[in-house]
């Protein structure tokens, strides 16, 4: 256990003027962060502090971080896009995030019941580092067509399957759907290829 993480849990990350005060977001999630810390350390990762927050590494490679935000705390995986999200619990930090994925926890989350699943995802992330896998980065990703966003919002399984694809496969679908000039054509293409996306394939597979 890293003493710097003890300081983080008692004082906060220090990135704002709320550090050391009860209003620091870390204190909102203190119980959850302490339990998550225990779960993570039980998986054999090395505990460090980077960018003011707890960071966990394997052979000096960043695997995940703990984060405290206003409405949730989270485990943030550096190469989360490569994880098999079989439980559909991963979120993107932002719409254009290519690498990282989060498991978010709120006051309603039953961490004890989720412990086995959390460890499965962490062990997946460790195996990714052991295998030396890299994340394919796509420069300046194209925006997702509005029609596809709407379909994914109505179909969480499709949304999860799409964001579980490699960035290159995601881009292949975005380009294919966006190339249609009319909205109805885009919708037809989305409907036609939804099964293929659910199978984890790109347009060119």
Secondary structure, DSSP 8 states (H G I E B T S, - for coil): --HHHHHHHHH--SSSTTTTSTTSHHHHTHHHHHHHHHHHHTTT-EEEEETTEEEEEETTEEEEEEEE-SS-EEEEETTGGGS--TTS-EE-SSTT-SS-EEEEE-TT--HHHHHHHHHHHHHHHHHHHHTT------TT-----HHHHHHHHH-HHHHHHHHHS-HHHHHHHHHHHHT-SSHHHHHHHHHHHHHHHHTT--TT-
